[in-house]
Amino acid sequence: MPARRKYPPDLIERGVQMVLERRRNGPGRSSIMREVGEILGIHPEVLRHWVNKAETEADRQPTTILNDDRIRRLEEENANLRRINGILKAAAVLFASEIEPGAPF
């Protein structure tokens, strides 16, 4: 079994970027991995693994960030609505007491 080669992170990132750019320009081509692999001196299957991993991470990460942001906004909105609800209840009690003095509010 051949020894594993450790590729520098910038080479991995560049290879993934090149594949994704070429996919956008020519999505029907199946030889993109081979072409980019030849340019960078990387086996196409190694490159395919990197691209799949990057796509999987990209699918997961924005969703988590978006969900965290959405939860934060909803919590802020909920707190604001509770505050407004309290104000409206106090106003209703005030107006009800002006209309019917001695009403059981």
Order of alpha helices (4+ residues) and beta strands (2+ residues): alpha-alpha-alpha
